């Protein structure tokens, strides 16, 4: 079982405050003989259901001592793999990458990360750590 990201609970509480019902913590998927848990950064997934909308959320903090680009490589790779797995096993569920607002407003605005998010159609959930709330949904 993978460790939860430092801001896992912040994102979970923010989803609940935003009217979502958290249904899986983590969301486990088996696809092509591989077991996956849609990670919360340091590894666990949130899945939430709102009306007939279903989402999965991969939480990332970008706090490790590694470089931001290394964490971005990992996050983007996980997002692409999890999205492909969801398409096969739970096609009605939409995947979001959750990132702190400070990271979104700085690193994610740089040309290269921004272009990779666009090129790979990454949906973002931007959260505020201090206010414990979702500030933006970027689709």
C-alpha positions, -999 to +999 in steps of 0.1 A: +000+000+000+014+033-010+019+063+012-005+092+011+006+125-002+012+152+024-019+172+011-041+142+006-065+152+034-065+188+023-077+178-012-102+152+003-117+179+026-118+204-002-137+180-024-163+174+003-166+212+009-172+215-029-201+192-027-185+159-037-190+126-020-158+107-016-164+071-025-129+056-027-098+063-008-079+049-027-095+039-060-081+005-069-080-006-105-068-038-121-061-035-159-041-058-182-029-079-152-016-049-134-030-036-100-030+001-096-041+026-070-046+060-085-019+077-064-022+107-042+012+120-050+031+101-025+006+077-036-030+073-030-061+081-049-093+099-042-124+091-062-154+112-058-189+112-072-211+142-077-245+136-092-239+115-122-203+129-126-175+106-115-140+117-110-107+103-098-080+126-083-043+121-083-029+144-055+006+159-059+023+184-035+056+191-054+074+194-020+101+168-024+137+178-025+139+166-061+136+192-088+102+204-099+108+190-134+115+155-120+083+156-100+065+169-131+078+139-151+065+115-125+032+132-122+026+134-159+036+098-165+013+086-137-016+108-150-012+093-186-011+057-173-040+062-149-061+079-175-055+050-199-064+025-172-096+044-164-106+045-200-104+007-201-119-001-167-141+029-157-146+050-188-172+073-172-147+085-145-126+116-154-091+119-140-078+151-125-043+160-113-045+180-081-017+206-075-013+234-049-021+269-061+015+281-054+029+254-078+002+261-104+008+298-103+046+294-107+060+262-122+029+252-142+028+287-159+063+282-174+062+275-212+074+239-211+051+225-183+021+245-197+026+231-232+030+196-219-003+199-199-020+212-230-005+186-254-015+157-230-049+171-222-043+171-184-072+182-163-062+200-132-077+206-098-060+235-082-062+236-044-053+261-017-035+245+013-042+273+038-079+278+029-085+240+024-105+246-008-104+241-045-096+273-063-099+262-099-109+233-121-089+234-153-103+211-180 
